[in-house]
């Protein structure tokens, strides 16, 4: 029986965990994925400090560019967006920029519709963007992101509940709800190949 290949976009993270060395965090690039997370600023993360200074960001961005990997520019606060734009001015990022706005991390920008709109409005023209809300804000952020024309991140990394006090059964359950909501407001769901076109993935990787 012929096996079916997996066409999904695989995106590991270089975020790791607070306290990990840069050598540990950069290891996923050795797999040459199509995308990888690039955290764009140091932030208080609960009781810990998640260090992403500019020298570290440059080191990661340079390696991603050399391997033709699209960085997902993960931003926990508005200043992180400007850090990413500095890397762009220095020639360390690809022509297409893709941001992930993460709201609600304890110690960073709180999750609210007002803050989501604020961050979305300072993104550069032509960039694509995803948003994620932490905990109980996952669904409200997802809904408003869909209405604002952005893309959505949901899953156990950010939230383990389907509704108040009700644990989600799986990531698939959380994703299915967002797919249903998107379709009901007229947003189509892109296939992996369509997503690669939207994100300009694949150019120069052949």
N, C-alpha and C positions, 0 to 999 in steps of 0.2 A: 504494500500500500504506500502510495507516494505521500511524503510528508509535506505539509504546507508551511512555507516560510513565514516568519514574523516580519511584518512590514512597519511595525511601530517605530517611532523615533525614540531612541534610548537617550536619556539625559541624566547622567550622574551628577553629583554635586562636589564642589571643592570646598564646601563649607565645613565639612567634618564636624568637630565639636570644639567648644572652648577649651583651650589648653593644648590642642594638637599642634605639632610643628607644621611649617609650610611644606616640608618634604612629605609628610604623611598626607596632607590635604591635596597635594597636586597629583598623587598617584593615579586617580581615575583618568587623567589625560593619556596615560600610557595605553589605554584601550582604544584611543582614537574614536570616541563617540561623535555623533553629529552635532550634539549640543552639550553644554556643561554650564553649571551655575558659576557665576563670578560675583561674589559679594562685594558691594561697592562702598563700604564704610564700616568703621569701628562702631559698635553699638553695645549699650548695656543690654544684657540678655538675662532677665531675671536677676539673680544674685551674681552672675558672672559677666565678664567682659569678652565680647566676641571681637577679636582684633583683626582688622583689615585695613592696615595703613597703606598709603599710596605706594611705597616701594613693593609691598607684597602684591598689591593689585596689579602693578606694572609687570612684575615677574610672571604672574598667572596669565595676564592678557597677552604678553609676548609669546608665551608657549602655546596658547590657544591659537593665536594668529599664525604661528609657524606651522601648526598642524591643521589649519583651516577648519577649526572647530568654532561653531557659533556660540558666543557667550550669552547666556541669559543673565542680564544685568539686574541682580537682585538688590532691591532698594527698600530699606526699612524706614527711611525718613527722607524728607525732601533734599537734604544736603547730599545724600547718596547719589541722587540723579546728577547733581553738578559734578561730583567726583567722576562719574561715568563720562560726562561730556568733556572733562579734562583729559581723560584717557583718549577720547576720540580726537581732540585737538593735537595730541601728541602722536597720532597715527598708529595707535595700538589696537584699535577696534576695526571690525569689518565695515563695509559700506552700509549694510543694513543693521540697525540697532533694534534689539528686542529687550524690553524691560519686564521685570516681575515686581509689582508693588505689593509688599507684604505689610499688612496693617494689623496692629494689635499685639505685637511682641512686647512683653513687659519691659519697659525701659526705652522703648522706641515710640514712634508715632502711634497714638491710639487709633483704633478702627472706628471710623464713622463715615457716613456718606460725604460730609463736608471735606474731610481729609482726603478721601478717595478722589473727589473732584479736583481738589487743590493739586494733588500730585499728578493727576492725569493732564491737567492744563499746562504744566510746565515741561512735559515731555517734548522732545524735538519733533518737528514735522517729518512725516515719513516713517517714524518708528512704530513698531507694533508693541503691544503691551498685554500683559496678563496681570490679574490681581488676585490676592489671596487674603482672606480674613482668618484670624486665629480664634479658635474656640467658638463661642456662640455667634461670632461675627462672620463665620464662614459663609452661611447662606445669604445674609443681607448683602455682603460685599459681592458675592457671585451674581445675585440678581441685578444689582445696580451696575456692575461691570458689563453684563450682557446688554443692558439698556444703553450704556454709554458707548458701545461699540468695541469694547475690549474682549479679551479672552479670559478664561477662568481656570484657576487651580483649586481643586478640592481633593480631600483625602485624609487619611489617618495621620499624616505628618502634622496637620494643623488642627484637626478636630476629630474626636472619636464618637460623637453623638449625632444621631439622625434628627432628634428633636430634644427638647429639654427633658433630661433624665432618662432618655431612651438611647442606648448604645446603638451605633450603626452596625449592621451585619457584616459589611464589607466596603472596600473602596468602590466596588462596582455599584453598590446601592446609592452611594453619594453621587457618583458620576451620572447614573441613570436619571436621578432627579433633576440635575442641572441640564441634561440633554432635553428632558421633557419641557422644562421651563423655557429654554432657548427656542425650541420649536414653536411653542405657544405664542411667543412674541415675534416670530418671523425670522429668527436667526438660524441659518443653516449650520449643520455640523460638518466640518471639513474632514475629509479622509486623510490618511497619512501623506499621500502624494500631494494633495491640495495644500496641506499644512506646510510641506517642504517648499512649495512655491510661494506661499505667503511669507515665510521666514527667509526666503532666498537661501535655503540650505542646498548644498550639493555643488554650488559653483566653485570650480577649481579643485574639487576633491578627487576628480577622476584620475 
